[in-house]
Amino acid sequence: MTDTSSITGEALSVPGSIGGNRYDLADRIATRLLRLPAARTGYTRREERTPMRDGAVLVSEHYVPLTDHPLGTVLTRTPYGRMGPLDVMTSRTLAARGYHVLVQSCRGTFGSGGEFDPMGTDHDDAHDTVAWLREQEWFDGRLATTGASYLGWTQWALLADPPPELKAAVVLVGPHDMGDVVYGSGTFSLNDFLSWSHQIVHQEDGGGLVSRVLKGAAGRKKLTAALNTLPLGAASDGFLTGQAPWYAKWVGHPDPKDAYWGPRQAIGALSTVDLPVLLISGWQDLFLRQSIEQYTALHERGVDVALTVGPWTHLGLALRGSGISGRETLQWLDEHLAGATGRTRSAPVRINVTGADEWRELPAWPPAATTQERWLRPHGALGRARSEGDGPLATFRYDPADPTPSVGGRVLTAGAGVHDNRELEARADVVTFTTEPLSADLDVIGSPVLELTHSSDNPHVDVFVRLCDVDPKGRSHNVSDTLLRLDASHPAGTPRTLRLELDPCAHRLRVGHRLRLLVAGGAHPRWARNPGTGEPPLVAATLKPAVHTVHGGKLELPVVT
C-alpha cells in the first residue's frame, strides 16, 4: 500500500537534450506547491488561428518551449477561456517541461468564431484542428490531449475517431456520454445544468471586481428562484434570457438514446481506443460513474489504462487534488508522448479510501471483495437477519410542492461532497434504516446494491437512496447514493423489487460507527422533482403527491478485508 501523495514526480530520462532553465515566477510557484520536477526550459506564447471546415476560425494560445528538442504537442480544447487561474498548472507547466501546448477556445467562446452548441460540434472541430496541426512546421507528429470536465469531453470527442498522431490522453473528471449525464437516472439533472448554462451565458461579462461580486450574488438568488420554478422550460427564456438555446433542448429530450444526443455521445470511443489513457476522478465528482465505465471498458479490452480516484468533488480536484493530478499528468505524458524510459506507475489503479484517509494501489478496479448482506428490518433497523414479518416496514408521503431537498453529493456546484445529513433524515418524507455500532472496521470498496421491495399509490415516482456513515456523536455523512425514476407502467399500489446500484465508493466505517440507509422520493434540485403526473418535463407544471411504501429490502455491500 502506497501513499500517492508522496509521489514527487522526479524527472525521467527523455530522448534529446533540453536546453535552458529560464521559466517564470508562476511556474516556479506551481513547481513548489505541486512538488513537480524542475522546469526543463523556458517558453514563449503566441496566438494561433485555426480555420474549421465551415469557415469558422478558432483562436488558440500556443505555448512554445524554447528548446531544439521539444517533446511533442499537447492539445487542450476548452469553452472556459484560454488563460484562467488554472493555466499555471496546465499549459505553462507543460511548456516549461518541453512540450508545445495548444489551448484552443471552443467555437463561439472567447473570440472563436461560430456558435457555441455544447458538445454538438466538438468532434469535427477537434479533427479539423489536428488537420491544421499537420501543416505546422513545428508539429513533429506526436500528439496528446489533456484537460478536465468539458475539456475531458473534448478529448473523448476526438478519441471516438482517433487520428494516427494521437499517442496518449489524460482525462480528468470528463464525461463521454452527455445524454446519460443529463438524464441517465430518468430525471433531469437540474441543479448542475441550469447553473452551468447560466455560467456559460455570463462567463464573458465584463466589469471590475466589485461589479462581478455583486452580479454573482444577484445571480445566485435568481438561480435559487429558477430552480424552484415550473415548468422547467420557463428558465430558458426567463433566467437564461434566451441566451442558452441548448437548455430547453436538453430538458426536452428525456431519453438518452434519442437521436438528439448522438453528437453529444462518444460511446464508440470505449470500444475503439487503443492508446494509453490516464483517468483521474473523485468519489464525489458528478462524472464518477462515467470515469469508472471508461476504465472498465478499456481495461477489459487490454488497453493501457490507469485510474486514480481521490476524495475530491468536481471542483475540488482543481484545489485539493491539483498536486496529484499535476504530477501524474506530467509523468503520463513523459512516458507515453515523450518516450521516457521506465514505468511511471507502480500500479494501474490508485484509490483513496475515505474514512481512513488512506491511499491504496490495486491491479484493477474493483478489487476482489466479499458480499455482506444487511436486511431492512422493522423500527428502522438494518441487520444481518431477514425480517420475518409480512407487513410494510415504512411509509412516507412525497409532495412535489415541497420536494425533499438534496444535500451534498456528486454535484457540479458549491455545496457538493460530504455533508451531515441529520436535518434531511429528520424530515417526514424520509425514512432510514440503521445498523448497530460496528464491532470492527468495515471497508466498503466497490458498488453497493440495494434490492428494495417498494410500492406507491401513484405510478409516477422517483426513488432516492443513500448510504451514510454515522459516527458516535450521531453525525451522518453521505458515502454513496443513487436516484431512479420508476417505470410508470407498473400498477399503482402493487409491490415490486427494484435493483438499485449505488455509486462506486471506497470507504472505511470505523469501529463504533453505524451504517445508515436513507430512502426518499427525490433529491431536489440536484434532480428535478417528479411532478407525479407523467407530463413531459419541459412543460410539466401540475403537481400530484405520492405515498411510498417500503415492504422490505436487502443491501449488498462489497467488503474488502
Secondary structure as a PSIPRED ss2 file (coil, helix, strand):
# PSIPRED VFORMAT (PSIPRED V4.0)

   1 M C   1.000  0.000  0.000
   2 T C   1.000  0.000  0.000
   3 D C   1.000  0.000  0.000
   4 T H   0.000  1.000  0.000
   5 S H   0.000  1.000  0.000
   6 S H   0.000  1.000  0.000
   7 I C   1.000  0.000  0.000
   8 T C   1.000  0.000  0.000
   9 G C   1.000  0.000  0.000
  10 E C   1.000  0.000  0.000
  11 A C   1.000  0.000  0.000
  12 L C   1.000  0.000  0.000
  13 S C   1.000  0.000  0.000
  14 V C   1.000  0.000  0.000
  15 P C   1.000  0.000  0.000
  16 G C   1.000  0.000  0.000
  17 S C   1.000  0.000  0.000
  18 I C   1.000  0.000  0.000
  19 G C   1.000  0.000  0.000
  20 G C   1.000  0.000  0.000
  21 N C   1.000  0.000  0.000
  22 R C   1.000  0.000  0.000
  23 Y C   1.000  0.000  0.000
  24 D C   1.000  0.000  0.000
  25 L H   0.000  1.000  0.000
  26 A H   0.000  1.000  0.000
  27 D H   0.000  1.000  0.000
  28 R H   0.000  1.000  0.000
  29 I H   0.000  1.000  0.000
  30 A H   0.000  1.000  0.000
  31 T H   0.000  1.000  0.000
  32 R H   0.000  1.000  0.000
  33 L H   0.000  1.000  0.000
  34 L H   0.000  1.000  0.000
  35 R C   1.000  0.000  0.000
  36 L C   1.000  0.000  0.000
  37 P C   1.000  0.000  0.000
  38 A C   1.000  0.000  0.000
  39 A C   1.000  0.000  0.000
  40 R C   1.000  0.000  0.000
  41 T C   1.000  0.000  0.000
  42 G C   1.000  0.000  0.000
  43 Y E   0.000  0.000  1.000
  44 T E   0.000  0.000  1.000
  45 R E   0.000  0.000  1.000
  46 R E   0.000  0.000  1.000
  47 E E   0.000  0.000  1.000
  48 E E   0.000  0.000  1.000
  49 R E   0.000  0.000  1.000
  50 T E   0.000  0.000  1.000
  51 P E   0.000  0.000  1.000
  52 M C   1.000  0.000  0.000
  53 R C   1.000  0.000  0.000
  54 D C   1.000  0.000  0.000
  55 G C   1.000  0.000  0.000
  56 A C   1.000  0.000  0.000
  57 V E   0.000  0.000  1.000
  58 L E   0.000  0.000  1.000
  59 V E   0.000  0.000  1.000
  60 S E   0.000  0.000  1.000
  61 E E   0.000  0.000  1.000
  62 H E   0.000  0.000  1.000
  63 Y E   0.000  0.000  1.000
  64 V E   0.000  0.000  1.000
  65 P E   0.000  0.000  1.000
  66 L C   1.000  0.000  0.000
  67 T C   1.000  0.000  0.000
  68 D C   1.000  0.000  0.000
  69 H C   1.000  0.000  0.000
  70 P C   1.000  0.000  0.000
  71 L C   1.000  0.000  0.000
  72 G C   1.000  0.000  0.000
  73 T E   0.000  0.000  1.000
  74 V E   0.000  0.000  1.000
  75 L E   0.000  0.000  1.000
  76 T E   0.000  0.000  1.000
  77 R E   0.000  0.000  1.000
  78 T E   0.000  0.000  1.000
  79 P C   1.000  0.000  0.000
  80 Y C   1.000  0.000  0.000
  81 G C   1.000  0.000  0.000
  82 R C   1.000  0.000  0.000
  83 M C   1.000  0.000  0.000
  84 G C   1.000  0.000  0.000
  85 P H   0.000  1.000  0.000
  86 L H   0.000  1.000  0.000
  87 D H   0.000  1.000  0.000
  88 V H   0.000  1.000  0.000
  89 M H   0.000  1.000  0.000
  90 T C   1.000  0.000  0.000
  91 S H   0.000  1.000  0.000
  92 R H   0.000  1.000  0.000
  93 T H   0.000  1.000  0.000
  94 L H   0.000  1.000  0.000
  95 A H   0.000  1.000  0.000
  96 A C   1.000  0.000  0.000
  97 R C   1.000  0.000  0.000
  98 G C   1.000  0.000  0.000
  99 Y C   1.000  0.000  0.000
 100 H E   0.000  0.000  1.000
 101 V E   0.000  0.000  1.000
 102 L E   0.000  0.000  1.000
 103 V E   0.000  0.000  1.000
 104 Q E   0.000  0.000  1.000
 105 S E   0.000  0.000  1.000
 106 C C   1.000  0.000  0.000
 107 R C   1.000  0.000  0.000
 108 G C   1.000  0.000  0.000
 109 T C   1.000  0.000  0.000
 110 F C   1.000  0.000  0.000
 111 G C   1.000  0.000  0.000
 112 S C   1.000  0.000  0.000
 113 G C   1.000  0.000  0.000
 114 G C   1.000  0.000  0.000
 115 E C   1.000  0.000  0.000
 116 F C   1.000  0.000  0.000
 117 D C   1.000  0.000  0.000
 118 P C   1.000  0.000  0.000
 119 M C   1.000  0.000  0.000
 120 G C   1.000  0.000  0.000
 121 T C   1.000  0.000  0.000
 122 D H   0.000  1.000  0.000
 123 H H   0.000  1.000  0.000
 124 D H   0.000  1.000  0.000
 125 D H   0.000  1.000  0.000
 126 A H   0.000  1.000  0.000
 127 H H   0.000  1.000  0.000
 128 D H   0.000  1.000  0.000
 129 T H   0.000  1.000  0.000
 130 V H   0.000  1.000  0.000
 131 A H   0.000  1.000  0.000
 132 W H   0.000  1.000  0.000
 133 L H   0.000  1.000  0.000
 134 R H   0.000  1.000  0.000
 135 E C   1.000  0.000  0.000
 136 Q C   1.000  0.000  0.000
 137 E C   1.000  0.000  0.000
 138 W C   1.000  0.000  0.000
 139 F C   1.000  0.000  0.000
 140 D C   1.000  0.000  0.000
 141 G C   1.000  0.000  0.000
 142 R C   1.000  0.000  0.000
 143 L E   0.000  0.000  1.000
 144 A E   0.000  0.000  1.000
 145 T E   0.000  0.000  1.000
 146 T E   0.000  0.000  1.000
 147 G E   0.000  0.000  1.000
 148 A E   0.000  0.000  1.000
 149 S C   1.000  0.000  0.000
 150 Y H   0.000  1.000  0.000
 151 L H   0.000  1.000  0.000
 152 G H   0.000  1.000  0.000
 153 W H   0.000  1.000  0.000
 154 T H   0.000  1.000  0.000
 155 Q H   0.000  1.000  0.000
 156 W H   0.000  1.000  0.000
 157 A H   0.000  1.000  0.000
 158 L H   0.000  1.000  0.000
 159 L H   0.000  1.000  0.000
 160 A C   1.000  0.000  0.000
 161 D C   1.000  0.000  0.000
 162 P C   1.000  0.000  0.000
 163 P C   1.000  0.000  0.000
 164 P C   1.000  0.000  0.000
 165 E C   1.000  0.000  0.000
 166 L E   0.000  0.000  1.000
 167 K E   0.000  0.000  1.000
 168 A E   0.000  0.000  1.000
 169 A E   0.000  0.000  1.000
 170 V E   0.000  0.000  1.000
 171 V E   0.000  0.000  1.000
 172 L E   0.000  0.000  1.000
 173 V C   1.000  0.000  0.000
 174 G C   1.000  0.000  0.000
 175 P C   1.000  0.000  0.000
 176 H C   1.000  0.000  0.000
 177 D E   0.000  0.000  1.000
 178 M H   0.000  1.000  0.000
 179 G H   0.000  1.000  0.000
 180 D H   0.000  1.000  0.000
 181 V H   0.000  1.000  0.000
 182 V H   0.000  1.000  0.000
 183 Y H   0.000  1.000  0.000
 184 G C   1.000  0.000  0.000
 185 S C   1.000  0.000  0.000
 186 G C   1.000  0.000  0.000
 187 T C   1.000  0.000  0.000
 188 F C   1.000  0.000  0.000
 189 S C   1.000  0.000  0.000
 190 L H   0.000  1.000  0.000
 191 N H   0.000  1.000  0.000
 192 D H   0.000  1.000  0.000
 193 F H   0.000  1.000  0.000
 194 L H   0.000  1.000  0.000
 195 S H   0.000  1.000  0.000
 196 W H   0.000  1.000  0.000
 197 S H   0.000  1.000  0.000
 198 H H   0.000  1.000  0.000
 199 Q H   0.000  1.000  0.000
 200 I H   0.000  1.000  0.000
 201 V H   0.000  1.000  0.000
 202 H H   0.000  1.000  0.000
 203 Q C   1.000  0.000  0.000
 204 E C   1.000  0.000  0.000
 205 D C   1.000  0.000  0.000
 206 G C   1.000  0.000  0.000
 207 G C   1.000  0.000  0.000
 208 G C   1.000  0.000  0.000
 209 L H   0.000  1.000  0.000
 210 V H   0.000  1.000  0.000
 211 S H   0.000  1.000  0.000
 212 R H   0.000  1.000  0.000
 213 V H   0.000  1.000  0.000
 214 L H   0.000  1.000  0.000
 215 K H   0.000  1.000  0.000
 216 G H   0.000  1.000  0.000
 217 A H   0.000  1.000  0.000
 218 A H   0.000  1.000  0.000
 219 G H   0.000  1.000  0.000
 220 R H   0.000  1.000  0.000
 221 K H   0.000  1.000  0.000
 222 K H   0.000  1.000  0.000
 223 L H   0.000  1.000  0.000
 224 T H   0.000  1.000  0.000
 225 A H   0.000  1.000  0.000
 226 A H   0.000  1.000  0.000
 227 L H   0.000  1.000  0.000
 228 N C   1.000  0.000  0.000
 229 T C   1.000  0.000  0.000
 230 L C   1.000  0.000  0.000
 231 P C   1.000  0.000  0.000
 232 L C   1.000  0.000  0.000
 233 G C   1.000  0.000  0.000
 234 A H   0.000  1.000  0.000
 235 A H   0.000  1.000  0.000
 236 S H   0.000  1.000  0.000
 237 D H   0.000  1.000  0.000
 238 G C   1.000  0.000  0.000
 239 F C   1.000  0.000  0.000
 240 L C   1.000  0.000  0.000
 241 T C   1.000  0.000  0.000
 242 G C   1.000  0.000  0.000
 243 Q C   1.000  0.000  0.000
 244 A C   1.000  0.000  0.000
 245 P H   0.000  1.000  0.000
 246 W H   0.000  1.000  0.000
 247 Y H   0.000  1.000  0.000
 248 A H   0.000  1.000  0.000
 249 K H   0.000  1.000  0.000
 250 W H   0.000  1.000  0.000
 251 V H   0.000  1.000  0.000
 252 G C   1.000  0.000  0.000
 253 H C   1.000  0.000  0.000
 254 P C   1.000  0.000  0.000
 255 D C   1.000  0.000  0.000
 256 P C   1.000  0.000  0.000
 257 K C   1.000  0.000  0.000
 258 D C   1.000  0.000  0.000
 259 A H   0.000  1.000  0.000
 260 Y H   0.000  1.000  0.000
 261 W H   0.000  1.000  0.000
 262 G H   0.000  1.000  0.000
 263 P H   0.000  1.000  0.000
 264 R H   0.000  1.000  0.000
 265 Q E   0.000  0.000  1.000
 266 A C   1.000  0.000  0.000
 267 I C   1.000  0.000  0.000
 268 G C   1.000  0.000  0.000
 269 A H   0.000  1.000  0.000
 270 L H   0.000  1.000  0.000
 271 S H   0.000  1.000  0.000
 272 T H   0.000  1.000  0.000
 273 V C   1.000  0.000  0.000
 274 D C   1.000  0.000  0.000
 275 L C   1.000  0.000  0.000
 276 P C   1.000  0.000  0.000
 277 V E   0.000  0.000  1.000
 278 L E   0.000  0.000  1.000
 279 L E   0.000  0.000  1.000
 280 I E   0.000  0.000  1.000
 281 S E   0.000  0.000  1.000
 282 G E   0.000  0.000  1.000
 283 W E   0.000  0.000  1.000
 284 Q E   0.000  0.000  1.000
 285 D C   1.000  0.000  0.000
 286 L C   1.000  0.000  0.000
 287 F C   1.000  0.000  0.000
 288 L H   0.000  1.000  0.000
 289 R H   0.000  1.000  0.000
 290 Q H   0.000  1.000  0.000
 291 S H   0.000  1.000  0.000
 292 I H   0.000  1.000  0.000
 293 E H   0.000  1.000  0.000
 294 Q H   0.000  1.000  0.000
 295 Y H   0.000  1.000  0.000
 296 T H   0.000  1.000  0.000
 297 A H   0.000  1.000  0.000
 298 L H   0.000  1.000  0.000
 299 H H   0.000  1.000  0.000
 300 E H   0.000  1.000  0.000
 301 R C   1.000  0.000  0.000
 302 G C   1.000  0.000  0.000
 303 V C   1.000  0.000  0.000
 304 D C   1.000  0.000  0.000
 305 V E   0.000  0.000  1.000
 306 A E   0.000  0.000  1.000
 307 L E   0.000  0.000  1.000
 308 T E   0.000  0.000  1.000
 309 V E   0.000  0.000  1.000
 310 G E   0.000  0.000  1.000
 311 P E   0.000  0.000  1.000
 312 W E   0.000  0.000  1.000
 313 T E   0.000  0.000  1.000
 314 H C   1.000  0.000  0.000
 315 L C   1.000  0.000  0.000
 316 G H   0.000  1.000  0.000
 317 L H   0.000  1.000  0.000
 318 A H   0.000  1.000  0.000
 319 L C   1.000  0.000  0.000
 320 R C   1.000  0.000  0.000
 321 G C   1.000  0.000  0.000
 322 S H   0.000  1.000  0.000
 323 G H   0.000  1.000  0.000
 324 I H   0.000  1.000  0.000
 325 S H   0.000  1.000  0.000
 326 G H   0.000  1.000  0.000
 327 R H   0.000  1.000  0.000
 328 E H   0.000  1.000  0.000
 329 T H   0.000  1.000  0.000
 330 L H   0.000  1.000  0.000
 331 Q H   0.000  1.000  0.000
 332 W H   0.000  1.000  0.000
 333 L H   0.000  1.000  0.000
 334 D H   0.000  1.000  0.000
 335 E H   0.000  1.000  0.000
 336 H H   0.000  1.000  0.000
 337 L C   1.000  0.000  0.000
 338 A C   1.000  0.000  0.000
 339 G C   1.000  0.000  0.000
 340 A C   1.000  0.000  0.000
 341 T C   1.000  0.000  0.000
 342 G C   1.000  0.000  0.000
 343 R C   1.000  0.000  0.000
 344 T C   1.000  0.000  0.000
 345 R C   1.000  0.000  0.000
 346 S C   1.000  0.000  0.000
 347 A C   1.000  0.000  0.000
 348 P C   1.000  0.000  0.000
 349 V E   0.000  0.000  1.000
 350 R E   0.000  0.000  1.000
 351 I E   0.000  0.000  1.000
 352 N E   0.000  0.000  1.000
 353 V E   0.000  0.000  1.000
 354 T E   0.000  0.000  1.000
 355 G C   1.000  0.000  0.000
 356 A C   1.000  0.000  0.000
 357 D C   1.000  0.000  0.000
 358 E E   0.000  0.000  1.000
 359 W E   0.000  0.000  1.000
 360 R E   0.000  0.000  1.000
 361 E E   0.000  0.000  1.000
 362 L E   0.000  0.000  1.000
 363 P C   1.000  0.000  0.000
 364 A C   1.000  0.000  0.000
 365 W C   1.000  0.000  0.000
 366 P C   1.000  0.000  0.000
 367 P C   1.000  0.000  0.000
 368 A C   1.000  0.000  0.000
 369 A C   1.000  0.000  0.000
 370 T E   0.000  0.000  1.000
 371 T E   0.000  0.000  1.000
 372 Q E   0.000  0.000  1.000
 373 E E   0.000  0.000  1.000
 374 R E   0.000  0.000  1.000
 375 W E   0.000  0.000  1.000
 376 L E   0.000  0.000  1.000
 377 R E   0.000  0.000  1.000
 378 P H   0.000  1.000  0.000
 379 H H   0.000  1.000  0.000
 380 G H   0.000  1.000  0.000
 381 A E   0.000  0.000  1.000
 382 L E   0.000  0.000  1.000
 383 G E   0.000  0.000  1.000
 384 R C   1.000  0.000  0.000
 385 A C   1.000  0.000  0.000
 386 R C   1.000  0.000  0.000
 387 S C   1.000  0.000  0.000
 388 E C   1.000  0.000  0.000
 389 G C   1.000  0.000  0.000
 390 D C   1.000  0.000  0.000
 391 G C   1.000  0.000  0.000
 392 P C   1.000  0.000  0.000
 393 L C   1.000  0.000  0.000
 394 A E   0.000  0.000  1.000
 395 T E   0.000  0.000  1.000
 396 F E   0.000  0.000  1.000
 397 R E   0.000  0.000  1.000
 398 Y E   0.000  0.000  1.000
 399 D C   1.000  0.000  0.000
 400 P C   1.000  0.000  0.000
 401 A C   1.000  0.000  0.000
 402 D C   1.000  0.000  0.000
 403 P C   1.000  0.000  0.000
 404 T C   1.000  0.000  0.000
 405 P E   0.000  0.000  1.000
 406 S C   1.000  0.000  0.000
 407 V C   1.000  0.000  0.000
 408 G C   1.000  0.000  0.000
 409 G E   0.000  0.000  1.000
 410 R C   1.000  0.000  0.000
 411 V C   1.000  0.000  0.000
 412 L C   1.000  0.000  0.000
 413 T C   1.000  0.000  0.000
 414 A C   1.000  0.000  0.000
 415 G C   1.000  0.000  0.000
 416 A C   1.000  0.000  0.000
 417 G E   0.000  0.000  1.000
 418 V C   1.000  0.000  0.000
 419 H C   1.000  0.000  0.000
 420 D E   0.000  0.000  1.000
 421 N C   1.000  0.000  0.000
 422 R H   0.000  1.000  0.000
 423 E H   0.000  1.000  0.000
 424 L H   0.000  1.000  0.000
 425 E H   0.000  1.000  0.000
 426 A C   1.000  0.000  0.000
 427 R C   1.000  0.000  0.000
 428 A C   1.000  0.000  0.000
 429 D C   1.000  0.000  0.000
 430 V E   0.000  0.000  1.000
 431 V E   0.000  0.000  1.000
 432 T E   0.000  0.000  1.000
 433 F E   0.000  0.000  1.000
 434 T E   0.000  0.000  1.000
 435 T C   1.000  0.000  0.000
 436 E C   1.000  0.000  0.000
 437 P C   1.000  0.000  0.000
 438 L C   1.000  0.000  0.000
 439 S C   1.000  0.000  0.000
 440 A C   1.000  0.000  0.000
 441 D C   1.000  0.000  0.000
 442 L E   0.000  0.000  1.000
 443 D E   0.000  0.000  1.000
 444 V E   0.000  0.000  1.000
 445 I E   0.000  0.000  1.000
 446 G E   0.000  0.000  1.000
 447 S C   1.000  0.000  0.000
 448 P C   1.000  0.000  0.000
 449 V E   0.000  0.000  1.000
 450 L E   0.000  0.000  1.000
 451 E E   0.000  0.000  1.000
 452 L E   0.000  0.000  1.000
 453 T E   0.000  0.000  1.000
 454 H E   0.000  0.000  1.000
 455 S E   0.000  0.000  1.000
 456 S E   0.000  0.000  1.000
 457 D C   1.000  0.000  0.000
 458 N C   1.000  0.000  0.000
 459 P C   1.000  0.000  0.000
 460 H C   1.000  0.000  0.000
 461 V C   1.000  0.000  0.000
 462 D E   0.000  0.000  1.000
 463 V E   0.000  0.000  1.000
 464 F E   0.000  0.000  1.000
 465 V E   0.000  0.000  1.000
 466 R E   0.000  0.000  1.000
 467 L E   0.000  0.000  1.000
 468 C E   0.000  0.000  1.000
 469 D E   0.000  0.000  1.000
 470 V E   0.000  0.000  1.000
 471 D C   1.000  0.000  0.000
 472 P C   1.000  0.000  0.000
 473 K C   1.000  0.000  0.000
 474 G C   1.000  0.000  0.000
 475 R C   1.000  0.000  0.000
 476 S E   0.000  0.000  1.000
 477 H E   0.000  0.000  1.000
 478 N E   0.000  0.000  1.000
 479 V E   0.000  0.000  1.000
 480 S E   0.000  0.000  1.000
 481 D E   0.000  0.000  1.000
 482 T E   0.000  0.000  1.000
 483 L E   0.000  0.000  1.000
 484 L E   0.000  0.000  1.000
 485 R E   0.000  0.000  1.000
 486 L C   1.000  0.000  0.000
 487 D C   1.000  0.000  0.000
 488 A C   1.000  0.000  0.000
 489 S C   1.000  0.000  0.000
 490 H C   1.000  0.000  0.000
 491 P C   1.000  0.000  0.000
 492 A C   1.000  0.000  0.000
 493 G C   1.000  0.000  0.000
 494 T C   1.000  0.000  0.000
 495 P C   1.000  0.000  0.000
 496 R E   0.000  0.000  1.000
 497 T E   0.000  0.000  1.000
 498 L E   0.000  0.000  1.000
 499 R E   0.000  0.000  1.000
 500 L E   0.000  0.000  1.000
 501 E E   0.000  0.000  1.000
 502 L C   1.000  0.000  0.000
 503 D C   1.000  0.000  0.000
 504 P C   1.000  0.000  0.000
 505 C E   0.000  0.000  1.000
 506 A E   0.000  0.000  1.000
 507 H E   0.000  0.000  1.000
 508 R E   0.000  0.000  1.000
 509 L E   0.000  0.000  1.000
 510 R C   1.000  0.000  0.000
 511 V C   1.000  0.000  0.000
 512 G C   1.000  0.000  0.000
 513 H C   1.000  0.000  0.000
 514 R E   0.000  0.000  1.000
 515 L E   0.000  0.000  1.000
 516 R E   0.000  0.000  1.000
 517 L E   0.000  0.000  1.000
 518 L E   0.000  0.000  1.000
 519 V E   0.000  0.000  1.000
 520 A E   0.000  0.000  1.000
 521 G C   1.000  0.000  0.000
 522 G C   1.000  0.000  0.000
 523 A C   1.000  0.000  0.000
 524 H E   0.000  0.000  1.000
 525 P C   1.000  0.000  0.000
 526 R C   1.000  0.000  0.000
 527 W C   1.000  0.000  0.000
 528 A C   1.000  0.000  0.000
 529 R C   1.000  0.000  0.000
 530 N C   1.000  0.000  0.000
 531 P C   1.000  0.000  0.000
 532 G C   1.000  0.000  0.000
 533 T C   1.000  0.000  0.000
 534 G C   1.000  0.000  0.000
 535 E C   1.000  0.000  0.000
 536 P C   1.000  0.000  0.000
 537 P C   1.000  0.000  0.000
 538 L C   1.000  0.000  0.000
 539 V C   1.000  0.000  0.000
 540 A C   1.000  0.000  0.000
 541 A C   1.000  0.000  0.000
 542 T C   1.000  0.000  0.000
 543 L C   1.000  0.000  0.000
 544 K C   1.000  0.000  0.000
 545 P C   1.000  0.000  0.000
 546 A E   0.000  0.000  1.000
 547 V E   0.000  0.000  1.000
 548 H E   0.000  0.000  1.000
 549 T E   0.000  0.000  1.000
 550 V E   0.000  0.000  1.000
 551 H E   0.000  0.000  1.000
 552 G E   0.000  0.000  1.000
 553 G E   0.000  0.000  1.000
 554 K E   0.000  0.000  1.000
 555 L E   0.000  0.000  1.000
 556 E E   0.000  0.000  1.000
 557 L E   0.000  0.000  1.000
 558 P E   0.000  0.000  1.000
 559 V E   0.000  0.000  1.000
 560 V C   1.000  0.000  0.000
 561 T C   1.000  0.000  0.000
